[in-house]
Amino acid sequence: MELLIEYLPLLIPIILIELALGVTALIHVLRHPHYKFGNKPVWIVVVLFVQIIGPVVYFVFGRGEE
C-alpha cells in the first residue's frame, strides 16, 4: 500500500489522460460513420478494452473521412 501511495502523484495524471483519450475516442467512434479499417462495433471494443493503446490506434488508423 505504501508503494501505491508513493507513486500516486505519477499515476493520477496518467489515469486522467487515459480516461480523457478513451472518452474522446469513444465519442468520435459513435458520431462518425466512415472508417478506414473495420466497422463501428470493432472500434468500440478496441477503444474500450485495449486501454491506452486502443484510443491511440483508433486515432492513428481508424478515423475515416469526416
C-alpha positions, 0 to 999 in steps of 0.5 A, spaced: 500 500 500 505 504 501 508 503 494 501 505 491 501 511 495 508 513 493 507 513 486 500 516 486 502 523 484 505 519 477 499 515 476 493 520 477 495 524 471 496 518 467 489 515 469 486 522 467 489 522 460 487 515 459 480 516 461 480 523 457 483 519 450 478 513 451 472 518 452 474 522 446 475 516 442 469 513 444 465 519 442 468 520 435 467 512 434 459 513 435 458 520 431 462 518 425 460 513 420 466 512 415 472 508 417 478 506 414 479 499 417 473 495 420 466 497 422 463 501 428 462 495 433 470 493 432 472 500 434 468 500 440 471 494 443 478 496 441 477 503 444 474 500 450 478 494 452 485 495 449 486 501 454 491 506 452 493 503 446 486 502 443 484 510 443 491 511 440 490 506 434 483 508 433 486 515 432 492 513 428 488 508 423 481 508 424 478 515 423 475 515 416 473 521 412 469 526 416 
